[in-house]
Amino acid sequence: MIKFSATLLATLIAASVNAATVDLRIMETTDLHSNMMDFDYYKDTATEKFGLVRTASLINDARNEVKNSVLVDNGDLIQGSPLADYMSAK
């Protein structure tokens, strides 16, 4: 099995040498904590520091710069803020 895997890996590497290249932008978000709007619920005031509404415009700008892009979220999207607590209690 190891010999087969090594042969397969070598074949794939050799085949990729002649393959066309593709530029890909990988973007990542994490720990949004239900901060959907540009509003600090703890301080009860607007903020420019966080909020998915602000992040979305940055993501759109980054996507417009390149043809191929992928966005991955690493979690903590729907917990950890007063808005998330309120929505989960409904």
N, C-alpha and C positions, 0 to 999 in steps of 0.2 A: 504494500500500500504506500509506503514512504517513497519507494522508487517511482511509482506511478505519479504521486503528487509532485515530486521533484521534476519529473519529465513534463507534466502538465504546466507547472510554473515556468519552466524554461521555455516551453513553446509559446506561452502567453507573452512572456517578456520579449521574445524574438519577434513575435507578430506585432507587438506594440511599437517596435522601432520604426516600422514602415507606415504606421497608422497616422492619420492627420491629427493634429493637436486641436484641442478645444479649450478656449479660455473660459473659466468658470469662476464666478464670484460666490463665495460661501459666506452668508451672513448669519449671525446668531443673536438671539435674544434670550434673556433669562431673568428670573426674579421680578417679573412685572407686578406681581401681587395685586392684581385687579386695579391697578392705577390706570384706568382707562382715559380719564380726562386730565388736563394739565391743572390739577387742583390738589392741594394738600389738605386732606380731610382731618388731619390731626390739628393743623393750625387754622383751619377754616378760611383759607385764602388761596388765591391763584398762585401758581408757581411755574417757573420755566425750567425746573430741574428734572422733572420726570412727567410721565404720562404717555400712554400708548398713542394718543392723538398726535403728540409731538414725534414719537418714534416712527409712526406710520409715514409721516412726510419725509423723514430721513431715509427710511427704507425705499420709498418710491423714488427719491432722488438717486440713491445708489443703484437701483434697478435700471433707471433710465441711462446710466453711464455705460452699462455693458449689455451685451445681447443675452448672455446666459447667466442666470443667478438662481441660487437656492437659499431659502430662509428656513432656519431650524430654530425651534424654541426649546430650551433646555428645562423648562418646568417652572413651577411656582407661579403659574399664571392666574389661578382663581382662588387664592387664599392670601391672607396676610394684610388686609387693609379693612378699614371700617365699611367701605362699599361692599367688599366681598362678604363680610360678616352679615351685613344687612340683606344682601341678595340670597345668601344661603339660608337665612331664617324665614324667608318668604315661603 
